[in-house]
Structure formats: C-alpha cells, structure tokens
Amino acid sequence: MNINTRDEADYSILQLDGDVDLSCSPEARKHILELLNQDKNLLVDLSAVSYIDSSGIASLVEGYQTAKKKNVDFGLLSSSEAVMSVLKLARLDKVFPLYPALEDYTSA
C-alpha cells in the first residue's frame, strides 16, 4: 500500500493505493488520525485501492468516529469497485459520506 497526502485550503486528501489489509491498515489508521488531529476536514481517496479487508474498514470507521467527535468532515472519495462492494456488504455505504469526485465535495 502507498499513502500520499495533500492539503487544500480547508481539507486534506489522503490517497491510499493498493491493498489495505491487516499488514498495512495500522499505517493507514495512523495517517488518518494524524490528519484529523489537525482539525481539518479529511477526504480519503480510495480510487486506487484494489482490495480492502475488515481491518482497513475498521480504520475508516475509526476515522469517521473521530471526525464526528472533532466536528470536522470525513468522507470517502472516488471509492473503487472493490471498496464499494465491501462497503455495500457491510451497509456502510449508508453511513459514510461518499463523493464520486472531488468536485462533489467542494460543491456540497
């Protein structure tokens, strides 16, 4: 898994690339929580994720819960087909704010 971040005016984008599984989800979790500790809105770009397991989903859920406590936005951006199938299976597609493209977030 590769992780890239970029900051915009009032939000950060964390891009995950590759497999988000038990071996690397702690790293994803660490990055998510570090960015949220800056009290900025966070979008997690999942367009390049080829596989995600329950530990990866747990990292996203923890990020979402942390963002709610801090009263900042947290959303998933451009979720890949692999991610969407897991989110739908767990019915988390109804929980997470999902944005097909960055423009959908910035115009909301």
Order of alpha helices (4+ residues) and beta strands (2+ residues): beta-beta-alpha-beta-alpha-beta-alpha-beta-alpha
